[in-house]
Amino acid sequence: MIGLLDPTLFLARVEAEVVSDLEVVLRACREHTIELAPLREYWPALWNELGSPLERQLSPQAKRTLQAVRSAAPSSDAHIVALSANAGAAWRRGFTVLFGGPHLQPPWTDRMALAVIRAVSCGTSVVMFCRRVNGRNLVIHAAGDSTLHENTRWVLHVQPSGVGPRQVLCVHHPRNLRERWTARFDWRLPTVSDSARYPFCVPNEWWKGSTTAFRTVSSKPAWIDAHGNGWARPNINGGAGYHWDVFIQGAAAQQAIGVDQINVVEFGAPSTEGRPGHLHHVPSARQARVTDTGWSC
């Protein structure tokens, strides 16, 4: 698998954020055997225009993380087929949103489009490691302290000559590579692969913009699963908590479980919080009514 780097990963900001974002890249490359391809279409400009200026602002420890990312790529891109004169096409809207202004200068749109087309032309899987920025590829919805981070760009579309249309996943967390749908939805949602008793059932064609991903449920912004259930973050100060408030929409499911709202352990929670996709806690007033029967996708 080939990985490409979003130039905004190298924009100056709080150092801890830089390190955290780059450590996601390193971890994903280790766990999924991803090669960072130093494609000439964007790699030299990435380091000359953004990486080197950023490095001069970092502490020695943070510099090591930055240098580890650069060292993770081969010294040359000679092993990757060069672009032909008629390389292919890119769906410009996604590239303009991610790599145009105001965060980056216009040349980055063409650079990244050409880099993606070249990488995909190799015939292997390609992912784009992206930084989520509010107003760019992220919108934050909030009701009190219950927040939903809506990812507004989760795939890029290209069509290299002789290859056909391809999607390139926009990765912001290592789980996106195991569960591709979490590139659009929250990576903390538990699902079937977690042996969840109450899995988030992924909507069919989750990657399509026309597929409903979220809406307001019981006055909270919530992710919508294939059953129509709403998954909202708990109304806890600072977005804390290790569970989902799940609002059950189907009458049959409400009757089977005994209530219309349950609290379900999130994926990634400490083991002391319970198993992902299982009941986190049941308010004492509801304990006698809850049957804990679960559901299937």
N, C-alpha and C positions, 0 to 999 in steps of 0.2 A: 504494500500500500504506500502511496506517495502522499506526503503532507506538504501543504503550502502555508505560508504565514501571512496573516493579516497585518499590513503595515501599521495599523493603529496600536498593535501590541508594543510598538517602539516609540510611541508618543510620550513625552514627559508628563508625569503625574506623581502621585504619592508613591514612594518607593515600594512600600509593602504591596501595593496593587500590582506593580510591575513584576515583582518576584512571584506573587501568587499566580498571575496569568501565565508567566513563562514556565513555572513549575507544572502547570496543567499540561503544557505542550510536552515537556520532558517525560512526564509520567505516562501520557498517552502513547508516546513513541516507544517507550520501554514495554508497556503492557500489550501493545498491538503490533509490534514490529513495523513501525512506520518509518519510512525514510524521508527526511526533509530534503527535498530536491533543490539544489542551488541553481535554479534555472536562470540563465543570463537575461531573460526577459524582465526579471524583477530583482533578483538576488543582489547584484552589486549596488543598485540604487537603494535597496532596503538598508544596507549597512552603511553606505557612504552618506546618505541623506538623513537617516533616522537612527540607526543603531549606534554609530560612533558618537554623535552628539549626546545621545541618551547615556551612553556608557560613562562619559566624562562627568555626569552629574550623580552617579551612583556611588554608594559605599563599596569598599572592597568585597564584602560578602555578596552584595547584589550584583556586582560586576561578574563574579564567578558564575552566577546563574545565567546571566546574559551570554557569557562566553561559552557555557555548556551548550546553549541552544545553537550557537554558531558552529561549534565543534561537532554537533550531532549530524551535520550534513557532510557529504563527501566533498573533496576539494575541487571537484569539477563536475560539470553536467554532461560531459562527453558521452556518457553511456546512455543518455536519453536522446531519442531521435529528434533531430532538428525540425523546426517548422518549415513546411513547404510554402511556396508563394501563395497558394490558395489554401490556407490553413483550416478554415472553417468559420463558424459564426458563434457569437455569444449573445445571449439575451441581455441587452444593454441595461435594462431597468435595474436588475439585481446588482450588477457591477457598479453602476452609477450610485446607487444607494450606499453601498459599502465603501467604495473607493473614490468617490467624487467628493466635492466640498460638502460641508465646511471643514471637515476634519482633515482631509487630505487634498493635495493639489490635483487638478484634472489629469495630468499624465499617468497617475496611478490607475485610473480606470482602464486605459489601454494596456498598461503593463500587466495588470492582473488578469485581464481577459486573455491575453496572449499566453501567459504562463499557464493558466488553467487549460486552455485548448491544447497546448503542447503536452502537458502532463497526462491529460485524458487520452491523447493520441497514442500513448504507449500501450493502451489496452488494459491497464491495471486500475484498481480502485484509487480514487483521489479524494482527499478531504481538505477543507480549508479551516485552519485553526483561527477562530474569530474572537475578537474582544467585543463584549456586549457594551454598548454605549446608549444611554437613554436619549431618545430622539434620533438615533441613527438606525439601529437594528433592534431596539428595545423600547417598549412602552410600559410604564409602571402604573397599574390600577390599584387604588387603595380605598378601603372603607374602614375608617378608624385605623387600627393596627393590623388589619388583615390585608395583605398585599398580594398581587399577582403580577409576575414579571412576564409580560407577553413578548415572545421572540417574534419579530416581524420579518426576519429574513433567515430562513433555515436551510435553503438549498440555492445553488447557483446552476443555471442551465447553459450548456454549450452543445455545439454540434460540430465536432471536428470532421474534416473531409474524409469520407470513406469509413467513418465509425458510426455515425448516427447520433441522435439526441442522447445526452447523458446528464445526470444530476450529480452535483458535487455537494456533499453534506457540509454545512457550516457547524463546526464543532466548538463548543465552549466548555465542555466537561468530558472527562474520560468515559462516562456512562453513555454519552451519545454514540459511541462506537459499538457498544454492546446492544443498546436499544436505540435504534436510529430515530424513533419517534420523539425521544426526549430532546432532540435538537429543536423541536417546536414547543413541546410541552415541558413541564418541570421535571428535572432529572430525579427528584425525590419521590415521584409517584410510584407506588409499588405495583407490580404487575404479575402476570402468570408465571414468568420465569423465576420470580422470587418465592414461589409456592405460597402466594398470598391467598388468604381466605376471602378477602375482599379486594380483588385486584382492580386496578384502573384498566378498564377494557378499552383498548386503543381504537378510535374510530377508523373505519375503513377509509382508505385514501387520505390518511392523516396529512400527507405532504401537500395536498391541494389547498390553495387559499380559499376555495369555496366551501371547504369542510369547516363546520363550526367547531372552534377550539375552546372558546370560553364565552360566558355570559354572566349576568348578575343573577345569583340565586340566593334567596332569603337575605337580600340587601348586601351580599358579599360578592366580589369578583371570584368566579370559580371556573376551573377547568371542567369541560364537559366530556364524559366518556361515552362509549358506544351505547350504553343503556339510557343516556340522558341524565345520569346522576351528576351533581355538582360537587367538585372537590375544591374546597377553599382552605386557605391558611387560617390557623386559629387567631383570634383577636387578642394577641399578646404583644406587649410593648417591645418594639425593636424587631419584630418578626421572629421572635424566639418560639420555642416549642418543637416537639418532635412528632407531631401527628397532623393529620388532615381532618377537617370537619367535612364529613361527607353527607350531602343532602340527597336522600333516596327519592327518586321521582316516580317510579312505577308502583302502582297500587299493590300488585302481587308481591313485589319485593318487600314493600313496607309491611304487608301482612305476615309474610314468612319470617321476617326478622323481628317484628314486633314494634318497631319505631320508624320514624321517618328521617332520623339523623343519628349518625354514629361517628365515633372518633377512631381513626385508623392510623396505625403506626406508619410513619414515612420510611421509605428506603433510605439507608444511610444513618438511621438513628442508632445511638449506643444500644448495645444488647440489653442493658438494664431497662430500656423503654419497651421491650417486647419485640416480637418478630415482625418484619415488614409485612404490611397488608393484613395484620390481625388487629383485633380491638385493642386500642390503647388504654382507654378507661371508659367506664360506664357510670354516669351520674347516679347517685344512690336512688333517686326518685324513679329511675328507669330500669334498674337492675332486674326487677321481677318480670319485666315485659320483653327483655332482649333474649332471643333464642340462640344467637350466634351461629346461624346456619350457613352464612356465607353466600357467595354466588359464583357463577362461572361466566366466562366470556364466550 
